[in-house]
Amino acid sequence: MTLLHNPVIRGFAPDPSMVRVGDWYYVATSSFEWFPTIPLYRSRDLAHWEYAGHVEGAVPGNSLAGVPDSGGIWAPSLSWDGERFWVVYSIVRSVGTPYFDTDTYVSTATEAAGAWTAPRRIASHGFDPALFHDDEGRLWLLNLQNDHRPGGRRFAGIVLTELDRETLAPVGDTHLLLQHERLVEGPKLVHKDGWYHLVLAEGGTGFEHGVLVARSREITGPYELDDRPLLTSRDDPSLPLQKAGHGELVQLPDGSWVLSHLTARPLNTPDGPRCPLGRETAIQPVTWDTEGWPRLRHGGPHPSLEVDVSTHLRLEGGAATPAHPGKPAQPHPAFQPAVPTHPQSSEQLAHSADPLGWPWSTLRAAPDSSWVDAAARPGWIRLRGRHGPESWWAHSLLARRITEHRAEAEVTVEARPTTFTQAAGLVLWYNTESYLALDLTWAEPEGEEQRGQQWRGGGGRTVLSLVERDEGSTRQVAVVDVHTESAFTIGVTVEDGVANFWSLDGDGVRTHVGPELDFTRLSDDHGSKLRFTGAMAGIHAVDLVGAAFTADFTGFRLSCG
């Protein structure tokens, strides 16, 4: 029996777009302001997924500097034309404004792991584009229409444009397929039994999310909406899988069907449910009713936690094979592999030969030698401090996805800060307005007033500073003297929505640093602004004045579950 446990890709992995190529299944997910851009996963059995690369070069110039939190690459759509992979996606440069300011691109590759062609810009009606390859070899672009004008609807309907397969230029007119009183986005097309089925994300990406289906005999419409959702969890807050929506239908080798979709696992808090792990990837089996509409196989619209998919798969050898065949490359000794404590953790045991590759992620640009060095000191990683943690431009941060509600991270750090404008340490990160950081930094001598005297030279003390950043405010919740000149270990334990930071003394005994902090604020569901990513754990360094201060890290460990 092959039992699928949802979510199949855990932690920050939203807006899944799934395609089958032979006996392999591939999923692309949103990356927003993070690099690597457009992570790709693959599976042979739908139950066990592994990292399979990413769409390298998806951002022209390889920089998202200045892009706001939760901007960047939204909802890529992956497809296969029989010879090569196609991915279409939008880079969103404005969030929470009437203008989305999107640039939509297409890239192709013969292998999911690359090399991907340089992105080509195409018509940019809105975000959530998708490509449909019809039986006659024609290429169609689906998109969301945005009406930015005063009184206009930001989600003004689903449109369809034919593209020339070679030049990607529009062919003929753009067709309005459907408008709906509820917000609809994320269009995907499936052609089955003479019907064009338009699969739509409905109701936004929060707890009202769902999947609707419309259909037409002609690709250009008109489209008739099904009278009930294919998938949603909005009518039952007790379900363990919430926010179910943004789906894509995929046919299996035996002719049966499944639906990939996003979901989230909430924690209950006094302020309502929150999902600090972000939106994740799940899969549901689908049947077609007597009238030709898709339905969840287990009945009703609610997502299931467990699914038996063994009878629907044709496998060669049974289990999933490594994404990179051959002997796994060893991770850099400074950073230990994440411990996959769940049978379907998306952390991959076969790490890249690049010590700064997956599962590491960086903000708004890929890591480069100007601020990170994996060779300067054997067994260590050196970060050069740059902008502060609230910068949209040049924050020196390496982070990994947190995949379970219980998690622990630790790292050994060695640094010599000489001013309060220098800091380095361990961070739990959501975005520039929501993070928790335990940093090694400088402070005035005990009892001396804080006056910004970083230029004085000498004096002062080295401290651990615990900072909580919440939307609109930053507070220092603890300051602890560090009575050592050597490297030392700091860490954090997350459980039941609470984060406890700690340090290790010379005997390996943990000492708590500061009070318990609310980890659930690091979620889409806290704050007044749009949020679309997920909580991460990582290391960072800051040098606001000289951009020359360095910190060395070793022994990073993240365990989840």
C-alpha positions in Angstrom: 0.0 0.0 0.0 1.2 3.5 -0.8 -0.4 5.9 1.7 -0.1 9.5 1.0 0.0 11.8 4.1 -1.0 15.4 3.4 0.6 17.8 3.1 3.1 16.0 0.9 5.5 19.0 0.7 5.6 20.5 4.1 6.4 24.0 5.2 6.5 27.0 2.8 5.5 25.5 -0.5 2.4 27.4 -1.8 0.5 27.5 -5.1 1.6 24.0 -6.4 1.5 23.4 -10.1 1.8 19.7 -10.9 2.5 17.9 -14.1 3.1 14.2 -15.0 5.9 13.3 -17.3 6.0 9.5 -17.9 6.1 7.9 -14.4 7.4 11.1 -12.7 5.3 13.8 -11.1 6.7 17.3 -10.8 5.6 20.3 -8.7 6.6 23.9 -9.0 5.8 26.3 -6.1 5.9 30.0 -5.5 9.1 31.5 -4.2 8.0 35.2 -3.8 11.1 37.3 -2.6 13.2 34.2 -1.9 16.0 32.5 -3.9 16.3 29.8 -5.3 13.5 30.9 -7.6 10.6 28.5 -8.3 11.6 25.4 -6.4 10.8 22.1 -8.2 10.0 18.8 -6.5 9.4 15.4 -8.0 7.9 12.0 -7.0 7.3 8.6 -8.5 4.4 7.6 -6.2 2.8 11.0 -5.2 3.5 10.2 -1.5 7.3 10.8 -1.3 8.6 14.0 -2.7 12.2 15.4 -3.1 13.8 18.6 -4.2 14.5 18.4 -8.0 16.1 21.7 -8.7 14.8 25.2 -9.4 14.2 27.5 -12.3 17.6 29.2 -12.3 17.7 32.6 -13.9 13.9 33.1 -13.6 14.5 36.8 -12.5 16.2 38.9 -15.2 19.4 40.3 -13.7 19.1 37.7 -10.8 18.0 40.3 -8.4 14.7 41.2 -6.6 16.3 44.0 -4.7 13.7 46.5 -3.6 10.8 44.1 -4.1 8.4 44.3 -1.1 7.7 41.5 1.3 5.5 38.8 -0.3 6.3 40.3 -3.7 8.4 38.6 -6.3 7.5 35.4 -8.1 3.8 34.4 -7.6 2.2 31.1 -8.6 4.3 29.6 -11.4 2.6 27.2 -13.7 4.4 24.2 -14.9 3.5 22.3 -18.1 4.9 19.7 -20.5 4.4 19.7 -24.3 5.8 16.2 -24.9 9.4 17.4 -25.5 10.1 20.0 -22.9 9.0 21.7 -19.7 7.4 25.1 -19.8 7.0 27.4 -16.8 5.1 30.7 -16.9 5.1 33.1 -13.9 4.7 36.7 -12.9 7.1 38.8 -11.0 4.9 41.1 -8.8 6.6 44.3 -7.8 3.7 46.1 -5.9 1.8 44.5 -3.1 -1.4 45.9 -1.6 -1.9 48.6 -4.2 -4.3 49.0 -7.1 -1.4 48.3 -9.5 0.2 44.9 -9.3 3.0 46.0 -11.6 3.6 42.6 -12.9 6.0 41.2 -15.5 5.1 37.8 -16.9 7.8 35.5 -18.3 8.1 32.1 -20.0 11.1 29.8 -19.7 11.6 26.2 -21.0 13.9 23.2 -20.3 14.3 19.6 -21.4 15.1 18.6 -17.8 13.5 19.9 -14.7 16.9 20.4 -13.1 17.9 22.7 -15.9 19.3 24.4 -17.8 16.3 26.7 -18.3 16.2 29.2 -21.1 16.5 32.9 -20.5 13.1 34.2 -19.5 11.1 35.9 -22.3 8.5 38.5 -21.3 4.9 38.0 -22.6 1.6 39.8 -22.2 1.2 40.7 -18.5 -2.5 41.1 -17.8 -2.1 40.1 -14.2 -0.6 37.4 -11.9 -1.3 33.7 -11.8 -0.7 32.9 -15.5 -0.9 29.4 -17.0 -0.1 27.8 -20.3 -2.4 25.4 -22.2 -1.0 23.2 -25.0 -4.0 22.0 -27.1 -4.2 18.9 -29.2 -3.5 20.8 -32.4 -0.1 22.2 -31.1 -1.4 25.7 -30.3 -0.3 27.5 -27.2 -2.7 29.5 -25.0 -2.1 31.9 -22.1 -4.6 32.1 -19.3 -4.4 35.0 -16.9 -6.1 37.1 -14.4 -7.4 40.5 -15.5 -6.7 43.4 -13.2 -8.7 46.7 -13.4 -6.6 49.2 -11.4 -9.0 52.2 -12.1 -10.9 53.8 -9.3 -14.1 51.8 -8.9 -12.5 48.9 -10.8 -12.2 45.3 -9.6 -8.7 44.1 -8.8 -9.8 40.6 -9.8 -11.8 41.5 -12.9 -12.1 38.0 -14.6 -10.1 35.3 -16.4 -8.8 36.0 -19.8 -7.3 33.8 -22.6 -4.8 34.8 -25.3 -3.3 32.6 -28.0 0.5 32.9 -28.3 2.8 32.1 -31.2 4.8 29.1 -30.1 8.1 30.5 -31.4 7.9 34.2 -30.8 5.4 34.1 -27.9 3.7 37.1 -29.4 -0.1 37.4 -29.0 -2.2 35.8 -31.9 -5.6 37.5 -32.4 -7.7 38.9 -29.7 -7.8 38.3 -25.9 -11.0 36.5 -24.8 -12.8 37.1 -21.5 -13.7 33.6 -20.3 -15.4 34.3 -17.0 -16.2 36.8 -14.3 -17.5 36.0 -10.9 -18.9 37.9 -7.9 -16.3 36.1 -5.7 -12.6 36.6 -6.2 -11.3 34.0 -8.7 -7.7 33.6 -9.9 -5.1 30.8 -10.6 -6.8 29.5 -13.8 -5.8 26.1 -15.3 -7.3 24.3 -18.3 -8.0 20.6 -18.8 -9.5 19.1 -21.9 -11.6 16.0 -21.3 -14.5 14.3 -23.1 -15.0 17.3 -25.4 -15.1 19.7 -22.5 -12.7 22.5 -21.6 -12.6 22.5 -17.8 -11.4 25.7 -16.2 -10.1 25.1 -12.7 -10.1 28.3 -10.6 -8.7 29.4 -7.2 -11.6 31.1 -5.4 -11.9 33.4 -2.4 -8.3 34.5 -1.9 -5.5 32.5 -0.2 -6.8 32.5 3.4 -9.4 30.6 5.3 -12.1 31.3 2.7 -10.0 29.6 -0.1 -11.4 27.0 -2.4 -11.4 25.5 -5.9 -14.2 26.1 -8.4 -14.6 24.5 -11.9 -16.2 25.9 -15.0 -16.5 24.3 -18.4 -17.2 25.0 -22.0 -17.4 23.1 -25.3 -15.2 25.9 -26.9 -11.9 27.0 -25.5 -12.9 30.6 -25.8 -16.2 30.1 -23.9 -18.8 30.8 -22.7 -18.0 28.9 -19.5 -20.6 27.5 -17.2 -19.7 27.3 -13.5 -20.3 24.2 -11.4 -22.8 24.9 -8.7 -20.6 23.6 -5.9 -16.9 23.8 -5.1 -14.6 21.0 -5.9 -12.5 21.7 -2.8 -12.7 23.9 0.2 -12.3 23.8 4.0 -14.0 27.2 4.7 -17.2 25.7 6.1 -15.5 23.6 8.8 -12.9 25.3 11.0 -12.3 22.0 12.9 -10.6 20.4 9.8 -6.9 19.8 10.3 -6.2 21.0 6.8 -7.4 24.6 6.2 -7.1 27.2 3.4 -7.6 24.4 0.8 -7.5 25.9 -2.7 -5.5 26.8 -5.8 -5.8 23.4 -7.5 -4.6 21.7 -10.6 -6.0 18.4 -12.1 -3.5 15.8 -13.3 -4.3 12.4 -14.9 -2.5 9.3 -13.7 -1.1 6.5 -15.8 -4.2 4.3 -15.2 -6.6 7.1 -16.4 -7.6 8.2 -12.9 -7.1 11.8 -11.7 -5.7 13.7 -8.7 -5.9 17.3 -7.6 -2.8 19.1 -6.3 -3.6 22.1 -4.1 -2.4 24.3 -1.4 -3.4 23.9 2.3 -2.2 25.0 5.7 -2.1 23.5 9.2 -3.3 26.1 11.8 -2.5 26.5 15.4 -5.3 27.8 17.6 -4.4 31.0 19.4 -6.4 33.6 21.5 -6.3 35.8 18.4 -7.7 33.1 16.1 -6.1 30.3 14.0 -2.6 31.0 12.6 -0.5 29.0 10.2 3.2 29.9 10.8 4.4 27.0 8.6 2.9 28.8 5.6 0.8 27.3 2.8 1.9 23.8 1.9 1.3 21.3 -0.9 -1.4 18.5 -0.8 -2.9 16.0 -3.1 -6.5 14.6 -3.3 -7.9 11.8 -5.6 -10.6 12.9 -8.0 -13.4 11.1 -9.8 -15.8 12.4 -12.4 -19.6 12.3 -11.8 -22.3 11.2 -14.2 -22.7 14.8 -15.4 -19.0 15.1 -16.2 -17.9 17.3 -13.3 -14.8 16.5 -11.1 -15.4 15.5 -7.5 -13.2 14.4 -4.6 -13.1 10.6 -4.5 -13.9 10.4 -0.8 -17.0 12.6 -1.3 -17.7 16.2 -0.3 -15.3 19.2 -0.8 -13.1 18.7 2.3 -9.4 17.8 2.0 -8.3 14.4 3.3 -5.2 13.9 5.5 -4.5 10.4 4.2 -5.0 8.9 0.8 -4.3 5.4 -0.6 -2.8 6.0 -4.1 -1.2 2.5 -4.5 -3.8 1.2 -6.9 -3.4 4.1 -9.3 0.3 4.1 -10.0 2.5 2.3 -12.5 5.9 2.2 -10.9 9.2 1.0 -12.2 11.0 -0.4 -9.1 8.5 1.0 -6.6 10.1 3.6 -4.5 11.1 7.1 -5.5 14.7 7.4 -6.8 17.1 10.3 -5.9 16.6 13.5 -7.8 20.3 13.4 -8.5 21.3 9.8 -9.2 24.7 8.6 -7.8 26.4 9.1 -4.5 24.9 12.0 -2.6 27.2 14.9 -2.2 28.1 15.7 1.4 26.9 19.0 2.9 29.4 21.5 4.1 30.5 20.5 7.7 29.4 23.9 9.0 25.8 23.0 8.3 24.3 19.7 9.2 21.4 18.3 7.2 18.0 19.0 8.6 16.6 16.1 10.4 13.5 14.8 8.5 11.4 13.6 11.4 8.2 13.2 9.3 8.1 10.4 6.7 7.3 13.0 4.0 9.5 15.9 5.0 10.4 17.9 2.0 14.0 18.1 3.2 16.2 16.1 0.9 18.9 13.8 2.2 20.9 13.9 -1.0 22.1 17.5 -0.6 23.7 19.5 -3.4 27.4 19.6 -3.7 27.0 23.4 -3.3 27.2 24.0 0.5 25.0 27.0 0.1 22.4 25.2 -2.1 19.1 23.7 -1.1 17.6 23.6 1.5 19.1 27.0 2.1 17.3 30.1 0.8 18.3 33.8 0.6 16.4 37.0 0.3 16.0 38.8 -3.0 19.2 37.4 -4.6 21.2 34.2 -4.7 24.2 33.9 -2.4 27.5 35.3 -3.7 31.1 35.7 -2.6 30.6 39.4 -1.8 28.8 38.5 1.5 29.1 34.7 2.1 32.2 32.5 2.0 32.2 28.8 2.5 36.0 28.4 2.0 37.6 31.1 4.2 37.7 28.8 7.3 37.5 25.0 7.0 34.3 23.7 8.5 32.7 27.2 8.9 30.6 29.6 6.9 31.6 33.3 7.0 29.0 36.0 6.5 29.8 39.6 5.9 27.3 42.0 7.5 25.4 44.3 5.2 22.0 46.0 5.6 19.8 45.6 8.6 17.1 42.9 8.8 14.4 45.3 7.6 16.1 46.0 4.3 14.6 45.1 1.0 18.0 45.3 -0.6 21.0 43.6 0.9 20.3 41.6 4.1 23.0 38.9 4.7 20.7 36.0 5.6 20.7 32.2 5.0 17.5 30.4 6.1 15.7 27.1 5.8 12.0 26.3 5.9 10.4 25.2 9.1 8.2 22.2 8.3 6.5 21.2 11.6 4.9 23.0 14.5 7.7 21.6 16.8 11.1 22.6 15.7 14.6 23.3 17.1 17.5 25.2 15.6 21.0 25.8 16.9 24.3 27.2 15.6 27.7 27.9 16.9 28.9 31.5 16.2 32.1 33.3 16.5 32.3 37.1 16.0 33.8 40.3 17.5 31.4 43.1 17.2 32.8 46.5 18.2 29.7 48.7 17.8 26.0 48.4 18.1 25.8 48.7 14.3 27.3 45.2 14.0 25.4 42.0 14.9 25.3 38.3 14.0 23.2 35.4 15.2 20.2 33.1 14.9 16.9 34.3 13.5 13.3 33.0 13.2 12.1 34.8 10.1 8.9 35.6 8.4 9.6 39.0 6.7 11.1 42.4 7.4 8.3 43.3 9.7 8.0 40.0 11.6 11.0 38.2 13.0 12.7 37.0 16.2 16.5 37.4 16.4 19.1 36.4 19.0 22.3 38.3 18.1 25.8 38.7 19.3 26.4 42.4 19.4 28.0 45.3 21.3 26.5 47.4 24.1 27.7 50.3 26.4 29.4 49.4 29.7 27.0 48.3 32.3 25.0 51.3 33.6 26.1 53.7 30.9 23.4 55.5 29.0 22.7 54.4 25.4 24.0 57.3 23.3 25.1 55.9 19.9 28.8 56.3 20.6 30.0 53.7 18.1 33.0 55.7 17.1 34.6 55.9 20.6 36.7 52.7 20.2 37.4 50.3 23.1 35.2 49.9 26.1 31.7 48.5 26.0 30.8 44.8 26.2 29.7 41.9 24.1 26.2 40.8 24.7 23.5 38.6 23.4 20.5 40.7 22.3 17.1 39.2 21.8 14.9 41.3 19.6 11.2 40.8 18.6 10.1 42.6 15.5 6.3 42.9 15.0 4.5 44.9 12.5 5.0 48.6 13.4 7.4 48.1 16.4 10.7 46.5 17.5 11.6 45.7 21.1 14.6 44.4 22.8 13.3 41.8 25.1 16.6 40.6 26.7 20.3 41.6 26.9 22.7 39.1 28.4 26.5 39.6 28.9 28.7 37.1 27.0 31.6 36.1 29.2 33.7 34.4 26.6 36.0 35.3 23.7 35.6 32.0 22.0 32.8 30.6 19.8 29.6 29.6 21.6 26.3 28.0 20.7 22.9 29.5 20.6 19.5 28.0 19.8 15.8 28.1 19.8 13.0 25.6 20.5 9.6 26.1 19.0 6.6 24.2 20.4 2.9 24.9 20.8 3.3 28.2 19.0 5.9 29.5 21.5 9.6 30.2 20.9 12.2 29.8 23.6 15.8 31.0 22.9 18.8 29.7 24.7 22.6 29.5 24.9 24.9 26.8 25.9 27.6 27.2 28.5 31.0 25.5 28.5 29.5 22.4 30.1 26.8 22.1 27.5 24.0 23.3 29.8 21.3 25.4 28.3 20.4 28.8 29.7 17.2 30.5 28.6 17.6 33.9 27.0 14.6 36.1 27.6 10.9 35.2 27.9 8.8 33.0 25.8 7.9 34.7 22.5 4.9 34.2 20.3 6.0 32.2 17.2 2.6 32.3 15.6 3.0 36.0 14.7 5.4 34.7 12.1 2.5 33.8 9.8 0.2 34.9 7.0 -2.5 35.4 9.5 -1.0 38.1 11.7 -0.7 41.8 10.9 -2.6 44.2 8.7 -0.7 43.7 5.5 -0.8 41.0 2.8 1.4 38.0 3.7 2.0 34.9 1.6 5.2 33.0 2.7 6.1 31.0 5.8 8.4 30.8 8.8 12.1 30.1 8.3 15.1 29.5 10.7 18.5 30.8 9.8 21.6 32.9 10.4 22.4 36.5 9.5 25.0 39.2 9.9 24.6 43.0 10.0 27.1 45.9 9.6 25.3 49.1 9.0 28.3 51.4 8.8 31.3 49.6 7.3 29.8 46.6 5.6 33.0 44.8 6.6 32.2 43.0 9.9 32.2 39.2 9.6 30.9 36.4 11.6 31.7 32.7 11.4 29.1 30.0 11.8 29.3 26.2 12.2 27.2 23.3 13.3 23.9 24.7 12.1 21.1 22.2 12.8 17.3 22.4 12.2 15.1 19.5 13.3 11.4 19.6 12.7 8.7 17.3 14.2 
